[in-house]
Amino acid sequence: MNSPSSESSRERTAGRRLRVLGVVVLAVIACVAVAVGVFAYVADEVSSDQTDEEMNCCWESGATPAWMSEEIGIRIPKTASDRRAGYKTGSRYDTGLLSFTLPSQEADAYTSRLIRKGTEMTRNFHPQKKDYRPAAAFAHLKLPEPEIFVEGLRQVSLCPDDLNTPEGQYLRRCVDLFAHEFKPGTTRIYVRSTIEPGVTPPPATTK
C-alpha cells in the first residue's frame, strides 16, 4: 500500500509537469502568433510594393491631351480647362486616359451631343472604396478615381459603331465616359479607353 507521502509526491510531480506543459503550449502559441504577424506584415509590404510598381509602371511620357483626344476620337471643347492625359502600355492591351473640365451647363450640352438621343448617363449606384485603384488609374494624373463618387457623377459606355451623333461621329474607340460635378457649376469629364497594343504616343517635348 502506498503511503500518503508518496501519493503527495506523485501529485506534486504531476502538477509540475502540467505547469511545464502549459508554459510550453503558451510559448508555442506565442511563437505562432508572432510568425503569423510577421508573415502578414511582409505580405502587406510586398503587396504594397507590387501595387506601387503597377501604378507607376509603363506610362508613356508623350501622351498629350491633344494626342489622346485624336487617338480616342473624343474632341475637347475649346472652352475646356485643366486638360490632362495619360497612356499606359500593357501586355495584353493599353489604356488611354483623358480628362478636362467644363462649366456644368457646357458639360451637359457636350455629353448630350455625344450620346444617342434617348440614352441617359446613369448614376454610380455601386461606388468603389476610397482606396480603389484600377490598373490604369487617374491617380497618375493626380485625380481621384471617378468610380468612387456617388454625388454628382454620371457615367456611360460608348463605342463608335453607328454612333452617328454630332460628337459621337468622331469616336474611334470604345470608351467609358464619366461626368462629375465636383463643385457647383464645374464638371470634370473623365474618359478611359482600352486600346490594342502597338499605338505609340509622340516623343515627349522638352522646354
Legacy VTK file of the C-alpha trace (Angstrom):
# vtk DataFile Version 3.0
C-alpha trace
ASCII
DATASET POLYDATA
POINTS 207 float
0.000 0.000 0.000
1.312 3.434 -0.952
1.974 5.840 1.868
0.297 9.285 1.938
3.701 10.916 1.447
4.394 9.006 -1.795
0.969 9.872 -3.186
1.538 13.539 -2.324
4.903 13.414 -4.096
3.357 11.979 -7.232
0.677 14.661 -7.198
3.305 17.398 -6.905
5.264 15.852 -9.775
2.148 15.643 -11.956
1.300 19.238 -11.099
4.775 20.410 -12.109
4.514 18.521 -15.388
1.153 20.120 -16.145
2.532 23.571 -15.399
5.578 22.947 -17.621
3.299 21.637 -20.368
1.117 24.738 -20.031
4.150 27.012 -20.351
5.334 25.116 -23.435
1.882 25.337 -25.052
1.686 29.071 -24.359
5.188 29.558 -25.775
4.251 27.663 -28.945
1.064 29.728 -29.341
3.035 32.950 -28.855
5.607 31.889 -31.466
2.888 31.004 -33.958
1.165 34.351 -33.358
4.441 36.219 -33.914
5.147 34.222 -37.075
1.668 34.951 -38.444
2.074 38.649 -37.659
5.469 38.809 -39.366
4.131 36.940 -42.396
1.127 39.267 -42.663
3.373 42.335 -42.378
5.755 41.052 -45.052
2.844 40.097 -47.310
1.327 43.564 -46.930
4.671 45.196 -47.703
5.171 43.021 -50.805
1.614 43.673 -51.953
2.049 47.412 -51.394
5.330 47.416 -53.348
3.708 45.499 -56.204
0.770 47.899 -56.256
3.097 50.905 -56.319
5.124 49.327 -59.117
1.998 48.606 -61.148
0.716 52.137 -60.548
3.941 53.766 -61.726
4.965 51.379 -64.477
4.665 51.696 -68.215
3.274 55.212 -68.653
4.298 56.910 -71.905
5.541 60.466 -71.448
4.434 61.772 -74.859
0.686 61.254 -74.367
-0.605 64.820 -74.510
-4.306 65.714 -74.207
-4.349 66.743 -77.878
-2.822 63.424 -78.997
-5.064 61.357 -76.716
-8.120 63.270 -77.930
-7.237 62.454 -81.541
-6.405 58.810 -80.821
-9.656 58.107 -78.942
-11.847 60.404 -81.010
-13.125 62.470 -78.107
-12.950 66.091 -79.142
-12.042 68.555 -76.398
-14.190 71.704 -76.420
-12.255 74.937 -76.851
-13.580 76.223 -73.532
-12.252 73.177 -71.616
-9.626 73.757 -68.942
-7.349 71.598 -66.779
-6.667 69.188 -69.642
-4.816 66.007 -68.661
-3.954 62.753 -70.419
-2.047 59.525 -69.905
-1.237 56.396 -71.861
-0.252 53.130 -70.195
1.083 50.136 -72.085
0.265 46.582 -71.050
1.000 43.002 -72.067
-2.474 42.370 -73.488
-3.820 45.861 -74.100
-3.025 49.524 -73.497
-5.154 52.119 -71.755
-5.672 55.746 -72.670
-6.878 58.347 -70.172
-8.218 61.800 -70.902
-9.697 64.428 -68.591
-10.796 68.046 -68.783
-13.187 70.403 -67.008
-16.110 72.450 -68.300
-18.772 74.681 -66.822
-21.554 72.286 -65.878
-24.055 73.625 -68.430
-21.486 73.230 -71.200
-20.631 69.741 -69.941
-24.304 68.734 -70.106
-24.581 70.088 -73.637
-21.349 68.364 -74.643
-22.369 64.915 -73.339
-25.821 65.254 -74.931
-24.121 65.804 -78.303
-22.043 62.677 -77.715
-24.550 60.037 -76.622
-27.579 58.828 -78.568
-30.888 60.594 -78.179
-32.922 58.832 -75.519
-29.811 57.408 -73.823
-29.221 58.576 -70.278
-25.990 58.616 -68.347
-26.500 56.599 -65.176
-25.594 57.396 -61.589
-22.980 55.375 -59.743
-25.130 53.165 -57.524
-22.246 50.878 -56.533
-19.245 53.109 -55.761
-15.816 51.681 -55.188
-13.980 52.231 -51.914
-11.816 55.318 -51.455
-8.601 53.331 -51.986
-9.805 51.865 -55.317
-7.009 51.759 -57.882
-7.628 50.237 -61.324
-4.710 49.030 -63.451
-4.602 52.380 -65.258
-5.566 54.860 -62.568
-6.436 58.519 -62.917
-4.285 58.903 -59.819
-1.386 59.010 -62.311
-2.874 62.313 -63.475
-3.239 63.414 -59.842
-7.003 62.966 -59.998
-9.385 60.892 -57.861
-10.923 57.831 -59.487
-14.414 58.637 -60.826
-15.733 55.238 -59.712
-15.550 56.235 -56.043
-18.051 59.090 -56.379
-21.810 58.939 -55.888
-22.898 62.573 -55.669
-22.695 64.472 -58.929
-21.425 61.547 -61.007
-22.950 60.252 -64.246
-21.446 57.556 -66.437
-21.922 55.780 -69.743
-20.014 53.374 -72.012
-19.789 54.217 -75.712
-18.488 52.535 -78.860
-18.090 54.075 -82.308
-20.358 51.537 -84.051
-23.205 53.501 -85.606
-22.817 56.301 -83.076
-23.899 58.946 -85.535
-24.294 61.854 -83.132
-22.755 65.316 -83.516
-19.773 64.346 -81.329
-20.071 60.550 -81.496
-19.277 60.503 -85.210
-15.655 61.313 -84.338
-15.308 58.484 -81.797
-12.630 55.985 -82.856
-12.542 53.615 -79.874
-14.831 52.300 -77.149
-14.691 54.445 -74.027
-16.012 54.686 -70.502
-17.163 58.250 -70.017
-17.708 59.887 -66.619
-19.017 63.365 -65.853
-18.522 64.537 -62.284
-19.761 67.880 -60.984
-17.060 68.093 -58.319
-18.107 71.580 -57.280
-21.235 73.614 -58.063
-21.108 74.815 -61.649
-17.958 72.904 -62.643
-17.844 69.404 -64.124
-14.856 67.207 -64.828
-15.043 64.864 -67.811
-13.168 61.566 -67.450
-12.514 59.244 -70.386
-10.910 55.799 -70.206
-10.318 53.711 -73.333
-8.867 50.249 -73.906
-6.548 50.261 -76.917
-4.866 47.476 -78.845
-1.077 47.339 -78.314
1.016 48.980 -80.976
-0.092 52.595 -80.663
2.832 54.864 -79.854
2.465 58.397 -78.484
4.726 61.040 -79.995
8.057 61.727 -78.269
7.738 63.963 -75.243
8.821 67.529 -75.933
11.134 69.328 -73.558
11.277 73.059 -72.988
LINES 1 208
207 0 1 2 3 4 5 6 7 8 9 10 11 12 13 14 15 16 17 18 19 20 21 22 23 24 25 26 27 28 29 30 31 32 33 34 35 36 37 38 39 40 41 42 43 44 45 46 47 48 49 50 51 52 53 54 55 56 57 58 59 60 61 62 63 64 65 66 67 68 69 70 71 72 73 74 75 76 77 78 79 80 81 82 83 84 85 86 87 88 89 90 91 92 93 94 95 96 97 98 99 100 101 102 103 104 105 106 107 108 109 110 111 112 113 114 115 116 117 118 119 120 121 122 123 124 125 126 127 128 129 130 131 132 133 134 135 136 137 138 139 140 141 142 143 144 145 146 147 148 149 150 151 152 153 154 155 156 157 158 159 160 161 162 163 164 165 166 167 168 169 170 171 172 173 174 175 176 177 178 179 180 181 182 183 184 185 186 187 188 189 190 191 192 193 194 195 196 197 198 199 200 201 202 203 204 205 206
